[in-house]
Structure formats: C-alpha cells, structure tokens
Amino acid sequence: MKFQTLKCCIDAKMPVRACGFAQQGAPLTEVRDSLYARIFVFEQNEERYVLIALDSLGCPKPVYKRLKEELQAGCDKPMHLVVTATHTHFAPDLKVEEYADQFIAQMKEALGGIALEEMDLTCSFVREPFFKVGSSRISHWETDQIFAQALCFYNKGKRIASLLIHNCHPTVLNGFTPFFTCEYPGLAVKHLEEKYPDEFFAYLEGACGDVSTRFTRKDQSVEQMEEFGQIMADEFISLLEKAVEKVPCKMEYKDYLLQVEHDLKDPSKLVIPEYYSEREKEVLVYGIERSKINLEHPEKLEKETLMSVLKFGQFNLIFAQFELFSEYNMATDANHSALICYSQGYSHYVAGPSFDGMTYESLQDTLSDKSRAEIMNVIKENSNF
C-alpha cells in the first residue's frame, strides 16, 4: 500500500461571496481562519483512491465532475475520487466560476506532483455518542443518533493520520458574518494539529439535517465558536486515546447512481406552530417560498444522485450528496461504518423515514418514500458485516 496526505490552503485570491445564508451576497476578502483542502491519497494494485475533505459549504456537482475529469487526465492509473465538504457557511462560494477555477487549479497542482510512500498501513475505527455541541434543531423532535467518530491510519503501528466525523450543522455564527472561517470544526482540527504535530487530521460532516447548535449555543459569537472548537477537540482527543483494534487497510470503492423520484408538498395551508422558536419560524417562512418554487418548476429538480463507498479493510465510509437527517445513522454499524454527507456534489435536505412534521428542513425534502428507502438500503448494504 502506498499512502500520502497533504494540506492545501484554498482561501480565495479574489473578492467572492460566502455561501450558506440568504444574507451573504456581498463579496468578502477578510479571512479570520484559513480554509483548507485536506487530502488523503492511497494506491493499491495500480489503482489510486483520493479523498478530499474541503472547507466549504459543498462542492457543486459540475465542479466535482470537472475536477474528477481533470485529475484523471493527469493520473497514469485508474483513479477513484471522493470530494466531501465540512459545510462551513463562511467559505467562498464554489458556484462562482473564478473561485472554482482557482480551486481546481490548486488541486491539480497539489496532486500532480505528489510522491506516495510505501507503507505497512493499518486502520481502526471508534464511535461514541456526543451531544455537547449539537442537538435536534426542531422543537418537537429529538434524536439520539449524534456521534463523534474517528477512522485512524497507522504505519507500522504508529498513528499517522485520522478522519474525524461528527453530525451537527457546523455553524455558530450568523449570516451577517463579514469574514471567512472554517468554523468550530476547523478550530478543533487546529487544536489537534498542535497536540499531535506529527499527525494529519481532516474533518468530515455526518448526517446532520435535523441537528445543529441552535439549542446548545449561548449566542452566535466568535467566543462561542471558539468554545465549541475546544469542546470538539477534547472529544476527539478522548477518541484518539482509546485502545482500538488495528486491521489491514485494504482499499475498495463503489459507486451507486440512484434515479430519484419526487413527491412535492404544497405548503399553502401550513400553520406555523406557536411553540416553534423564533429562528424556526423565520426559516420556515423561507422554506415555504422555496417549496412554492419547486411546485412551479418541477423540471428543475434533480433526477439522479450519486452515493459512493470507500472501504478501508473492515471499515466503510458511505458518502451521500444530501443533507440527510440523523435517523439514517441507524442503518450504519457502530463498529464498522459511518455516513458522510455533502459529498460527490451537494443536494437538499432529506428527512428520516419516521419524521412526520413540516419544518424548513422537511419542506426542502422533495423525495418520494421510494427514493428515501433506496438511500437507506445503500447505507444498510454497506454496513452489513
């Protein structure tokens, strides 16, 4: 097995708007916390496997497809590419063509000259419940499917790199924030880099469609963001220090291109419950308007979605484009698999099978019961050990 990691700063070199909130329209230049693409590259049996964890809201499907084509053109062996986003709402918008050009050029340069090292690579996986920064963002809905997870890699028994996973919308600051930042997950990674300077870390965002900091944060300040960064770092340190079984890191890759059906909701008679928080009421009004647009233009809805699986020995990472509700974690295996969202493109919220309310998040879910079941089945199929 050959392996290498690298980190590339992807701060915008031009003024560009941030992404994630409706208020974010004006181009920004100030960077409070630099944004990175953290890259894992594996080679086995003359095939290359590339995982890019990107500090961004999401990588649009056209950008992902273009990047895959251009990276493959510069690689002399078959390449499997996964691009996933940490979902910070304070990153340059990759829908802006000039910034997308910059990002793709940086990835081509970084990977074009990469030298991989032969290693005796093993890996381990650990998961535990973790509710200190996030909980259900919906007043009438609770979830116990919130986890901190770590997939670690070792060379000759020494830990050298880790993928850190949590499923909570990684947003403390509000839509009027005037600078770019990797938000609290990026700050947590910085703490880990300081504590373990010889190791490499990347953060992956799990199934957090119904989970956020809405009811756990005291405010939307920089200080609160920094506090959550430290809390998350402490949790990941605890995971990393646990005794774990190491297994050989044998690579496999699968793609599932699912055809999706839509079942549009008419929100015209929706009555907003009084017990909703003010923030929930505010975004629900916006969700109603978005739903009306979907009803008027169903031809614009996606007809297919890509799910991908990276297998590392006994451990699987399952990547989905959607903002899945945390209920989809119930299909994973606590000891062997993890679900990652905002990957291979970027799509809308998808509620869990048992969710029966109408919120901003569920109003964005246009999928039929059949399509949601197919997504769940892919997760189950790749978590059945």
C-alpha atoms as a printed R data frame, in Angstrom:
    type eleno elety resid chain resno       x      y       z
1   ATOM     1    CA   MET     A     1   0.000  0.000   0.000
2   ATOM     2    CA   LYS     A     2   1.202  3.491  -0.894
3   ATOM     3    CA   PHE     A     3  -0.087  6.474   1.046
4   ATOM     4    CA   GLN     A     4   0.307 10.220   1.342
5   ATOM     5    CA   THR     A     5  -1.503 13.200   2.856
6   ATOM     6    CA   LEU     A     6  -1.314 16.862   2.030
7   ATOM     7    CA   LYS     A     7  -2.988 20.107   3.044
8   ATOM     8    CA   CYS     A     8  -3.683 22.958   0.616
9   ATOM     9    CA   CYS     A     9  -4.926 26.416   1.631
10  ATOM    10    CA   ILE     A    10  -7.928 27.342  -0.523
11  ATOM    11    CA   ASP     A    11  -8.559 30.900   0.672
12  ATOM    12    CA   ALA     A    12  -9.939 32.898  -2.241
13  ATOM    13    CA   LYS     A    13  -7.405 35.022  -4.113
14  ATOM    14    CA   MET     A    14 -10.149 37.438  -5.166
15  ATOM    15    CA   PRO     A    15 -13.204 39.023  -3.532
16  ATOM    16    CA   VAL     A    16 -16.008 36.458  -3.588
17  ATOM    17    CA   ARG     A    17 -19.292 35.949  -1.793
18  ATOM    18    CA   ALA     A    18 -19.643 33.448   1.026
19  ATOM    19    CA   CYS     A    19 -22.262 30.706   0.869
20  ATOM    20    CA   GLY     A    20 -24.858 29.242   3.203
21  ATOM    21    CA   PHE     A    21 -27.148 32.120   4.200
22  ATOM    22    CA   ALA     A    22 -29.515 34.248   2.123
23  ATOM    23    CA   GLN     A    23 -27.912 37.403   3.572
24  ATOM    24    CA   GLN     A    24 -24.500 36.520   2.110
25  ATOM    25    CA   GLY     A    25 -24.490 38.463  -1.140
26  ATOM    26    CA   ALA     A    26 -21.619 40.930  -0.946
27  ATOM    27    CA   PRO     A    27 -18.102 39.737  -1.866
28  ATOM    28    CA   LEU     A    28 -15.757 39.268   1.097
29  ATOM    29    CA   THR     A    29 -11.980 39.453   1.383
30  ATOM    30    CA   GLU     A    30 -11.267 39.103   5.135
31  ATOM    31    CA   VAL     A    31 -10.129 35.681   6.340
32  ATOM    32    CA   ARG     A    32 -10.304 35.029  10.070
33  ATOM    33    CA   ASP     A    33  -9.470 31.307   9.905
34  ATOM    34    CA   SER     A    34  -7.943 29.929   6.728
35  ATOM    35    CA   LEU     A    35  -9.769 27.286   4.741
36  ATOM    36    CA   TYR     A    36  -8.105 24.090   3.563
37  ATOM    37    CA   ALA     A    37  -8.467 21.085   1.330
38  ATOM    38    CA   ARG     A    38  -7.129 18.135   3.331
39  ATOM    39    CA   ILE     A    39  -6.244 15.270   1.030
40  ATOM    40    CA   PHE     A    40  -5.716 11.528   1.580
41  ATOM    41    CA   VAL     A    41  -4.211  9.529  -1.289
42  ATOM    42    CA   PHE     A    42  -3.981  5.727  -1.336
43  ATOM    43    CA   GLU     A    43  -2.565  3.454  -4.056
44  ATOM    44    CA   GLN     A    44  -3.156 -0.265  -4.185
45  ATOM    45    CA   ASN     A    45  -2.993 -2.755  -7.077
46  ATOM    46    CA   GLU     A    46  -2.298  0.034  -9.590
47  ATOM    47    CA   GLU     A    47  -5.403  1.991  -8.585
48  ATOM    48    CA   ARG     A    48  -5.455  5.390  -6.874
49  ATOM    49    CA   TYR     A    49  -8.008  6.442  -4.254
50  ATOM    50    CA   VAL     A    50  -8.260 10.167  -3.466
51  ATOM    51    CA   LEU     A    51 -10.327 11.658  -0.638
52  ATOM    52    CA   ILE     A    52 -10.534 15.467  -0.442
53  ATOM    53    CA   ALA     A    53 -12.086 16.976   2.692
54  ATOM    54    CA   LEU     A    54 -12.886 20.531   1.714
55  ATOM    55    CA   ASP     A    55 -13.621 23.546   3.940
56  ATOM    56    CA   SER     A    56 -16.686 24.661   2.002
57  ATOM    57    CA   LEU     A    57 -20.472 24.599   2.167
58  ATOM    58    CA   GLY     A    58 -20.389 21.953  -0.534
59  ATOM    59    CA   CYS     A    59 -18.753 21.186  -3.851
60  ATOM    60    CA   PRO     A    60 -21.352 21.641  -6.643
61  ATOM    61    CA   LYS     A    61 -21.851 18.653  -8.916
62  ATOM    62    CA   PRO     A    62 -20.442 20.380 -12.031
63  ATOM    63    CA   VAL     A    63 -17.281 21.336 -10.112
64  ATOM    64    CA   TYR     A    64 -16.895 17.783  -8.797
65  ATOM    65    CA   LYS     A    65 -17.311 16.284 -12.288
66  ATOM    66    CA   ARG     A    66 -14.834 18.720 -13.832
67  ATOM    67    CA   LEU     A    67 -12.278 18.108 -11.082
68  ATOM    68    CA   LYS     A    68 -12.606 14.339 -11.462
69  ATOM    69    CA   GLU     A    69 -12.074 14.537 -15.230
70  ATOM    70    CA   GLU     A    70  -9.043 16.828 -14.970
71  ATOM    71    CA   LEU     A    71  -7.394 14.850 -12.150
72  ATOM    72    CA   GLN     A    72  -7.902 11.576 -14.009
73  ATOM    73    CA   ALA     A    73  -6.384 13.106 -17.140
74  ATOM    74    CA   GLY     A    74  -3.223 13.822 -15.148
75  ATOM    75    CA   CYS     A    75  -3.055 10.390 -13.479
76  ATOM    76    CA   ASP     A    76  -1.462  7.373 -15.163
77  ATOM    77    CA   LYS     A    77  -3.694  4.827 -13.400
78  ATOM    78    CA   PRO     A    78  -7.416  4.447 -12.661
79  ATOM    79    CA   MET     A    79  -8.457  6.963 -10.003
80  ATOM    80    CA   HIS     A    80 -11.423  6.968  -7.620
81  ATOM    81    CA   LEU     A    81 -12.249 10.433  -6.273
82  ATOM    82    CA   VAL     A    82 -14.361 11.446  -3.291
83  ATOM    83    CA   VAL     A    83 -14.849 15.149  -2.563
84  ATOM    84    CA   THR     A    84 -16.641 15.964   0.659
85  ATOM    85    CA   ALA     A    85 -17.274 19.290   2.404
86  ATOM    86    CA   THR     A    86 -17.124 20.325   6.047
87  ATOM    87    CA   HIS     A    87 -20.203 22.511   5.359
88  ATOM    88    CA   THR     A    88 -18.936 25.760   6.798
89  ATOM    89    CA   HIS     A    89 -21.325 28.597   5.872
90  ATOM    90    CA   PHE     A    90 -18.392 31.010   5.731
91  ATOM    91    CA   ALA     A    91 -16.354 29.692   2.796
92  ATOM    92    CA   PRO     A    92 -16.054 31.170  -0.698
93  ATOM    93    CA   ASP     A    93 -18.897 30.018  -2.919
94  ATOM    94    CA   LEU     A    94 -17.710 27.366  -5.388
95  ATOM    95    CA   LYS     A    95 -20.568 28.335  -7.695
96  ATOM    96    CA   VAL     A    96 -18.537 31.450  -8.512
97  ATOM    97    CA   GLU     A    97 -16.642 30.422 -11.637
98  ATOM    98    CA   GLU     A    98 -13.461 32.352 -10.889
99  ATOM    99    CA   TYR     A    99 -13.093 30.747  -7.475
100 ATOM   100    CA   ALA     A   100 -13.947 27.282  -8.834
101 ATOM   101    CA   ASP     A   101 -11.156 27.751 -11.406
102 ATOM   102    CA   GLN     A   102  -8.740 28.629  -8.598
103 ATOM   103    CA   PHE     A   103  -9.743 25.589  -6.543
104 ATOM   104    CA   ILE     A   104  -9.421 23.133  -9.426
105 ATOM   105    CA   ALA     A   105  -6.043 24.552 -10.442
106 ATOM   106    CA   GLN     A   106  -4.795 24.171  -6.850
107 ATOM   107    CA   MET     A   107  -5.956 20.544  -6.644
108 ATOM   108    CA   LYS     A   108  -4.301 19.703  -9.979
109 ATOM   109    CA   GLU     A   109  -1.037 21.277  -8.853
110 ATOM   110    CA   ALA     A   110  -1.081 19.602  -5.434
111 ATOM   111    CA   LEU     A   111  -1.890 16.129  -6.753
112 ATOM   112    CA   GLY     A   112   0.116 16.390  -9.954
113 ATOM   113    CA   GLY     A   113   3.433 16.259  -8.174
114 ATOM   114    CA   ILE     A   114   2.543 14.067  -5.211
115 ATOM   115    CA   ALA     A   115   5.045 11.366  -4.186
116 ATOM   116    CA   LEU     A   116   3.479  8.444  -2.356
117 ATOM   117    CA   GLU     A   117   5.331  6.382   0.226
118 ATOM   118    CA   GLU     A   118   5.177  2.611   0.585
119 ATOM   119    CA   MET     A   119   3.702  1.787   3.998
120 ATOM   120    CA   ASP     A   120   2.542 -1.089   6.158
121 ATOM   121    CA   LEU     A   121  -0.844  0.601   6.587
122 ATOM   122    CA   THR     A   122  -3.438 -0.454   9.139
123 ATOM   123    CA   CYS     A   123  -6.540  1.338  10.402
124 ATOM   124    CA   SER     A   124  -9.007  1.481  13.284
125 ATOM   125    CA   PHE     A   125 -12.482  2.879  13.895
126 ATOM   126    CA   VAL     A   126 -14.203  4.112  17.044
127 ATOM   127    CA   ARG     A   127 -17.561  5.781  17.690
128 ATOM   128    CA   GLU     A   128 -19.373  7.140  20.729
129 ATOM   129    CA   PRO     A   129 -22.412  9.376  21.380
130 ATOM   130    CA   PHE     A   130 -21.555 13.074  21.563
131 ATOM   131    CA   PHE     A   131 -24.128 15.793  22.330
132 ATOM   132    CA   LYS     A   132 -22.037 18.636  23.770
133 ATOM   133    CA   VAL     A   133 -22.183 20.938  20.733
134 ATOM   134    CA   GLY     A   134 -25.368 19.860  18.959
135 ATOM   135    CA   SER     A   135 -28.882 18.533  19.425
136 ATOM   136    CA   SER     A   136 -32.103 18.378  17.441
137 ATOM   137    CA   ARG     A   137 -32.749 21.765  15.814
138 ATOM   138    CA   ILE     A   138 -36.506 21.027  15.661
139 ATOM   139    CA   SER     A   139 -38.661 21.895  18.696
140 ATOM   140    CA   HIS     A   140 -40.901 18.806  18.572
141 ATOM   141    CA   TRP     A   141 -38.241 16.300  17.506
142 ATOM   142    CA   GLU     A   142 -35.490 14.511  19.406
143 ATOM   143    CA   THR     A   143 -32.677 12.319  18.158
144 ATOM   144    CA   ASP     A   144 -30.152 10.059  19.845
145 ATOM   145    CA   GLN     A   145 -28.221  9.477  16.592
146 ATOM   146    CA   ILE     A   146 -25.438 12.035  17.186
147 ATOM   147    CA   PHE     A   147 -21.899 10.654  17.281
148 ATOM   148    CA   ALA     A   148 -18.223 11.518  17.317
149 ATOM   149    CA   GLN     A   149 -16.237  9.045  15.222
150 ATOM   150    CA   ALA     A   150 -12.600  8.564  14.279
151 ATOM   151    CA   LEU     A   151 -11.107  6.478  11.480
152 ATOM   152    CA   CYS     A   152  -7.363  6.331  12.131
153 ATOM   153    CA   PHE     A   153  -4.454  5.140   9.987
154 ATOM   154    CA   TYR     A   154  -1.153  3.668  11.206
155 ATOM   155    CA   ASN     A   155   2.209  2.904   9.616
156 ATOM   156    CA   LYS     A   156   3.921  0.010  11.366
157 ATOM   157    CA   GLY     A   157   1.638  0.552  14.345
158 ATOM   158    CA   LYS     A   158   2.230  4.301  14.719
159 ATOM   159    CA   ARG     A   159  -0.790  6.554  14.157
160 ATOM   160    CA   ILE     A   160  -0.090  8.990  11.323
161 ATOM   161    CA   ALA     A   161  -3.480 10.312  10.157
162 ATOM   162    CA   SER     A   162  -7.125 10.420  11.222
163 ATOM   163    CA   LEU     A   163 -10.521 11.218   9.732
164 ATOM   164    CA   LEU     A   164 -12.724 12.851  12.377
165 ATOM   165    CA   ILE     A   165 -16.511 12.670  11.954
166 ATOM   166    CA   HIS     A   166 -19.431 14.376  13.689
167 ATOM   167    CA   ASN     A   167 -23.022 15.059  12.626
168 ATOM   168    CA   CYS     A   168 -24.070 18.549  13.680
169 ATOM   169    CA   HIS     A   169 -24.523 21.525  11.350
170 ATOM   170    CA   PRO     A   170 -21.143 23.201  11.993
171 ATOM   171    CA   THR     A   171 -22.470 26.723  12.319
172 ATOM   172    CA   VAL     A   172 -22.400 29.089  15.273
173 ATOM   173    CA   LEU     A   173 -22.035 32.481  13.581
174 ATOM   174    CA   ASN     A   174 -24.878 34.270  11.785
175 ATOM   175    CA   GLY     A   175 -25.437 35.218   8.169
176 ATOM   176    CA   PHE     A   176 -24.064 38.731   8.603
177 ATOM   177    CA   THR     A   177 -20.562 37.478   9.483
178 ATOM   178    CA   PRO     A   178 -18.131 39.669   7.472
179 ATOM   179    CA   PHE     A   179 -15.248 37.199   7.150
180 ATOM   180    CA   PHE     A   180 -14.373 33.679   6.057
181 ATOM   181    CA   THR     A   181 -13.820 30.994   8.686
182 ATOM   182    CA   CYS     A   182 -13.608 27.211   8.926
183 ATOM   183    CA   GLU     A   183 -15.963 27.475  11.957
184 ATOM   184    CA   TYR     A   184 -15.581 25.336  15.073
185 ATOM   185    CA   PRO     A   185 -14.698 22.005  13.357
186 ATOM   186    CA   GLY     A   186 -11.749 23.718  11.678
187 ATOM   187    CA   LEU     A   187 -10.697 25.184  15.014
188 ATOM   188    CA   ALA     A   188 -10.923 21.719  16.580
189 ATOM   189    CA   VAL     A   189  -8.612 20.356  13.887
190 ATOM   190    CA   LYS     A   190  -6.134 23.168  14.639
191 ATOM   191    CA   HIS     A   191  -6.089 22.129  18.305
192 ATOM   192    CA   LEU     A   192  -5.380 18.541  17.303
193 ATOM   193    CA   GLU     A   193  -2.579 19.599  14.967
194 ATOM   194    CA   GLU     A   194  -0.982 21.459  17.879
195 ATOM   195    CA   LYS     A   195  -1.307 18.499  20.252
196 ATOM   196    CA   TYR     A   196  -0.154 15.902  17.703
197 ATOM   197    CA   PRO     A   197   2.242 17.818  15.404
198 ATOM   198    CA   ASP     A   198   3.458 14.688  13.600
199 ATOM   199    CA   GLU     A   199  -0.053 13.565  12.598
200 ATOM   200    CA   PHE     A   200  -2.532 14.596   9.899
201 ATOM   201    CA   PHE     A   201  -6.215 15.327  10.513
202 ATOM   202    CA   ALA     A   202  -9.312 16.029   8.458
203 ATOM   203    CA   TYR     A   203 -12.922 16.636   9.478
204 ATOM   204    CA   LEU     A   204 -15.929 15.022   7.775
205 ATOM   205    CA   GLU     A   205 -19.561 16.094   8.267
206 ATOM   206    CA   GLY     A   206 -22.098 13.385   9.047
207 ATOM   207    CA   ALA     A   207 -25.885 13.128   8.700
208 ATOM   208    CA   CYS     A   208 -26.957 16.358  10.380
209 ATOM   209    CA   GLY     A   209 -30.074 17.516   8.535
210 ATOM   210    CA   ASP     A   210 -32.014 17.742  11.808
211 ATOM   211    CA   VAL     A   211 -29.067 18.532  14.123
212 ATOM   212    CA   SER     A   212 -27.441 21.895  14.825
213 ATOM   213    CA   THR     A   213 -26.120 24.200  17.537
214 ATOM   214    CA   ARG     A   214 -29.437 26.091  17.652
215 ATOM   215    CA   PHE     A   215 -30.405 24.995  21.173
216 ATOM   216    CA   THR     A   216 -26.927 24.311  22.595
217 ATOM   217    CA   ARG     A   217 -25.139 27.606  21.851
218 ATOM   218    CA   LYS     A   218 -25.450 30.555  24.215
219 ATOM   219    CA   ASP     A   219 -25.116 33.053  21.375
220 ATOM   220    CA   GLN     A   220 -23.700 33.405  17.862
221 ATOM   221    CA   SER     A   221 -20.397 34.959  18.844
222 ATOM   222    CA   VAL     A   222 -16.800 34.236  17.892
223 ATOM   223    CA   GLU     A   223 -16.224 33.295  21.547
224 ATOM   224    CA   GLN     A   224 -18.938 30.623  21.343
225 ATOM   225    CA   MET     A   225 -17.422 29.287  18.119
226 ATOM   226    CA   GLU     A   226 -14.030 29.029  19.795
227 ATOM   227    CA   GLU     A   227 -15.523 27.314  22.853
228 ATOM   228    CA   PHE     A   228 -17.204 24.673  20.699
229 ATOM   229    CA   GLY     A   229 -13.930 24.175  18.826
230 ATOM   230    CA   GLN     A   230 -12.197 23.332  22.092
231 ATOM   231    CA   ILE     A   231 -15.047 21.073  23.266
232 ATOM   232    CA   MET     A   232 -14.958 19.171  19.985
233 ATOM   233    CA   ALA     A   233 -11.163 18.877  20.108
234 ATOM   234    CA   ASP     A   234 -11.348 17.444  23.636
235 ATOM   235    CA   GLU     A   235 -13.877 14.846  22.467
236 ATOM   236    CA   PHE     A   236 -11.743 13.774  19.521
237 ATOM   237    CA   ILE     A   237  -8.661 13.578  21.749
238 ATOM   238    CA   SER     A   238 -10.622 11.217  24.004
239 ATOM   239    CA   LEU     A   239 -11.492  9.057  20.985
240 ATOM   240    CA   LEU     A   240  -7.913  9.012  19.726
241 ATOM   241    CA   GLU     A   241  -6.596  7.851  23.085
242 ATOM   242    CA   LYS     A   242  -8.901  4.826  23.279
243 ATOM   243    CA   ALA     A   243  -7.436  1.348  22.877
244 ATOM   244    CA   VAL     A   244  -8.541  0.032  19.476
245 ATOM   245    CA   GLU     A   245  -8.071 -2.970  17.216
246 ATOM   246    CA   LYS     A   246  -5.994 -2.274  14.099
247 ATOM   247    CA   VAL     A   247  -6.764 -4.114  10.859
248 ATOM   248    CA   PRO     A   248  -5.050 -4.163   7.439
249 ATOM   249    CA   CYS     A   249  -6.136 -1.231   5.255
250 ATOM   250    CA   LYS     A   250  -7.300 -2.934   2.065
251 ATOM   251    CA   MET     A   251  -8.996 -0.455  -0.287
252 ATOM   252    CA   GLU     A   252 -12.204 -0.847  -2.295
253 ATOM   253    CA   TYR     A   253 -14.530  1.694  -3.938
254 ATOM   254    CA   LYS     A   254 -18.171  1.550  -5.064
255 ATOM   255    CA   ASP     A   255 -20.497  3.984  -6.804
256 ATOM   256    CA   TYR     A   256 -24.305  3.986  -6.711
257 ATOM   257    CA   LEU     A   257 -26.038  6.262  -9.210
258 ATOM   258    CA   LEU     A   258 -29.635  6.316  -7.982
259 ATOM   259    CA   GLN     A   259 -32.567  7.555 -10.042
260 ATOM   260    CA   VAL     A   260 -34.698  9.685  -7.734
261 ATOM   261    CA   GLU     A   261 -38.428 10.391  -7.721
262 ATOM   262    CA   HIS     A   262 -40.069 13.463  -6.210
263 ATOM   263    CA   ASP     A   263 -43.247 13.905  -4.185
264 ATOM   264    CA   LEU     A   264 -43.787 17.654  -3.864
265 ATOM   265    CA   LYS     A   265 -45.520 19.163  -0.847
266 ATOM   266    CA   ASP     A   266 -47.996 22.029  -1.054
267 ATOM   267    CA   PRO     A   267 -47.344 24.326   1.939
268 ATOM   268    CA   SER     A   268 -50.188 26.762   1.183
269 ATOM   269    CA   LYS     A   269 -52.267 25.665   4.174
270 ATOM   270    CA   LEU     A   270 -49.389 25.291   6.589
271 ATOM   271    CA   VAL     A   271 -49.952 26.844  10.020
272 ATOM   272    CA   ILE     A   272 -46.706 27.641  11.835
273 ATOM   273    CA   PRO     A   273 -46.875 26.233  15.398
274 ATOM   274    CA   GLU     A   274 -46.587 28.782  18.184
275 ATOM   275    CA   TYR     A   275 -44.163 26.594  20.133
276 ATOM   276    CA   TYR     A   276 -41.526 26.872  17.405
277 ATOM   277    CA   SER     A   277 -38.545 29.051  18.265
278 ATOM   278    CA   GLU     A   278 -38.280 32.443  16.552
279 ATOM   279    CA   ARG     A   279 -35.447 31.144  14.382
280 ATOM   280    CA   GLU     A   280 -37.534 28.134  13.323
281 ATOM   281    CA   LYS     A   281 -40.435 30.409  12.380
282 ATOM   282    CA   GLU     A   282 -38.121 32.664  10.413
283 ATOM   283    CA   VAL     A   283 -36.566 29.910   8.315
284 ATOM   284    CA   LEU     A   284 -39.900 28.113   7.866
285 ATOM   285    CA   VAL     A   285 -41.278 31.169   6.055
286 ATOM   286    CA   TYR     A   286 -38.279 30.968   3.709
287 ATOM   287    CA   GLY     A   287 -38.858 27.233   3.298
288 ATOM   288    CA   ILE     A   288 -42.465 27.827   2.253
289 ATOM   289    CA   GLU     A   289 -41.299 30.151  -0.515
290 ATOM   290    CA   ARG     A   290 -38.725 27.598  -1.685
291 ATOM   291    CA   SER     A   291 -41.414 24.906  -1.779
292 ATOM   292    CA   LYS     A   292 -43.624 27.101  -3.969
293 ATOM   293    CA   ILE     A   293 -40.761 27.422  -6.449
294 ATOM   294    CA   ASN     A   294 -40.374 23.629  -6.550
295 ATOM   295    CA   LEU     A   295 -44.095 23.230  -7.212
296 ATOM   296    CA   GLU     A   296 -43.935 25.723 -10.066
297 ATOM   297    CA   HIS     A   297 -40.772 24.288 -11.643
298 ATOM   298    CA   PRO     A   298 -40.568 20.528 -11.003
299 ATOM   299    CA   GLU     A   299 -38.492 20.146 -14.160
300 ATOM   300    CA   LYS     A   300 -35.551 21.765 -12.345
301 ATOM   301    CA   LEU     A   301 -35.366 19.052  -9.676
302 ATOM   302    CA   GLU     A   302 -32.510 16.551  -9.786
303 ATOM   303    CA   LYS     A   303 -33.260 13.256 -11.485
304 ATOM   304    CA   GLU     A   304 -30.373 11.264 -10.012
305 ATOM   305    CA   THR     A   305 -27.976 11.242  -7.092
306 ATOM   306    CA   LEU     A   306 -24.533  9.705  -6.592
307 ATOM   307    CA   MET     A   307 -23.624  7.764  -3.482
308 ATOM   308    CA   SER     A   308 -20.103  6.391  -3.047
309 ATOM   309    CA   VAL     A   309 -18.429  3.993  -0.632
310 ATOM   310    CA   LEU     A   310 -14.776  3.889   0.390
311 ATOM   311    CA   LYS     A   311 -13.827  0.656   2.105
312 ATOM   312    CA   PHE     A   312 -10.782  0.519   4.372
313 ATOM   313    CA   GLY     A   313 -10.380 -3.101   5.400
314 ATOM   314    CA   GLN     A   314 -13.275 -3.762   7.784
315 ATOM   315    CA   PHE     A   315 -14.449 -0.130   7.817
316 ATOM   316    CA   ASN     A   316 -16.694  1.656   5.334
317 ATOM   317    CA   LEU     A   317 -17.324  5.336   4.774
318 ATOM   318    CA   ILE     A   318 -20.591  5.929   2.904
319 ATOM   319    CA   PHE     A   319 -20.865  9.276   1.095
320 ATOM   320    CA   ALA     A   320 -24.130 10.994   0.119
321 ATOM   321    CA   GLN     A   321 -24.845 14.298  -1.579
322 ATOM   322    CA   PHE     A   322 -27.888 15.114   0.547
323 ATOM   323    CA   GLU     A   323 -28.326 16.755   3.956
324 ATOM   324    CA   LEU     A   324 -29.691 13.556   5.470
325 ATOM   325    CA   PHE     A   325 -31.470 13.544   8.826
326 ATOM   326    CA   SER     A   326 -29.588 11.789  11.608
327 ATOM   327    CA   GLU     A   327 -32.065  8.893  11.564
328 ATOM   328    CA   TYR     A   328 -30.118  7.463   8.618
329 ATOM   329    CA   ASN     A   329 -27.298  6.716  11.079
330 ATOM   330    CA   MET     A   330 -29.486  3.899  12.402
331 ATOM   331    CA   ALA     A   331 -28.615  1.940   9.258
332 ATOM   332    CA   THR     A   332 -24.878  2.079   9.983
333 ATOM   333    CA   ASP     A   333 -22.838 -0.382  12.043
334 ATOM   334    CA   ALA     A   334 -21.420  1.189  15.210
335 ATOM   335    CA   ASN     A   335 -18.149 -0.716  14.851
336 ATOM   336    CA   HIS     A   336 -17.619 -0.659  11.108
337 ATOM   337    CA   SER     A   337 -19.299  2.163   9.160
338 ATOM   338    CA   ALA     A   338 -20.010  5.875   9.100
339 ATOM   339    CA   LEU     A   339 -22.285  8.051   6.973
340 ATOM   340    CA   ILE     A   340 -20.886 11.248   5.455
341 ATOM   341    CA   CYS     A   341 -22.999 13.929   3.756
342 ATOM   342    CA   TYR     A   342 -22.215 16.920   1.464
343 ATOM   343    CA   SER     A   343 -20.189 14.593  -0.759
344 ATOM   344    CA   GLN     A   344 -19.816 13.966  -4.509
345 ATOM   345    CA   GLY     A   345 -21.904 17.087  -5.090
346 ATOM   346    CA   TYR     A   346 -24.402 18.919  -2.929
347 ATOM   347    CA   SER     A   347 -28.166 18.400  -2.598
348 ATOM   348    CA   HIS     A   348 -31.106 19.281  -0.380
349 ATOM   349    CA   TYR     A   349 -32.395 18.050   2.983
350 ATOM   350    CA   VAL     A   350 -33.845 14.545   3.226
351 ATOM   351    CA   ALA     A   351 -35.992 13.745   6.268
352 ATOM   352    CA   GLY     A   352 -35.812 10.409   8.032
353 ATOM   353    CA   PRO     A   353 -38.480  7.748   7.399
354 ATOM   354    CA   SER     A   354 -40.209  8.335  10.739
355 ATOM   355    CA   PHE     A   355 -40.255 12.154  10.619
356 ATOM   356    CA   ASP     A   356 -43.864 13.396  10.391
357 ATOM   357    CA   GLY     A   357 -43.575 17.167  10.895
358 ATOM   358    CA   MET     A   358 -43.345 20.085   8.499
359 ATOM   359    CA   THR     A   359 -40.299 22.271   9.033
360 ATOM   360    CA   TYR     A   360 -37.924 24.272   6.855
361 ATOM   361    CA   GLU     A   361 -35.776 21.169   6.540
362 ATOM   362    CA   SER     A   362 -38.573 18.749   5.616
363 ATOM   363    CA   LEU     A   363 -40.087 21.241   3.149
364 ATOM   364    CA   GLN     A   364 -36.838 21.054   1.175
365 ATOM   365    CA   ASP     A   365 -37.146 17.268   1.049
366 ATOM   366    CA   THR     A   366 -38.850 16.606  -2.281
367 ATOM   367    CA   LEU     A   367 -38.009 12.893  -2.453
368 ATOM   368    CA   SER     A   368 -40.611 10.144  -2.600
369 ATOM   369    CA   ASP     A   369 -40.778  7.427   0.056
370 ATOM   370    CA   LYS     A   370 -39.345  5.032  -2.536
371 ATOM   371    CA   SER     A   371 -36.266  7.196  -3.139
372 ATOM   372    CA   ARG     A   372 -35.645  7.664   0.579
373 ATOM   373    CA   ALA     A   373 -35.888  3.885   1.029
374 ATOM   374    CA   GLU     A   374 -33.317  3.352  -1.742
375 ATOM   375    CA   ILE     A   375 -30.883  5.694   0.009
376 ATOM   376    CA   MET     A   376 -31.408  3.815   3.273
377 ATOM   377    CA   ASN     A   377 -30.846  0.489   1.506
378 ATOM   378    CA   VAL     A   378 -27.465  1.616   0.120
379 ATOM   379    CA   ILE     A   379 -26.415  2.550   3.653
380 ATOM   380    CA   LYS     A   380 -27.604 -0.781   5.055
381 ATOM   381    CA   GLU     A   381 -25.992 -2.774   2.253
382 ATOM   382    CA   ASN     A   382 -22.616 -1.217   3.028
383 ATOM   383    CA   SER     A   383 -22.953 -1.510   6.805
384 ATOM   384    CA   ASN     A   384 -23.887 -5.187   6.976
385 ATOM   385    CA   PHE     A   385 -20.823 -7.017   8.364
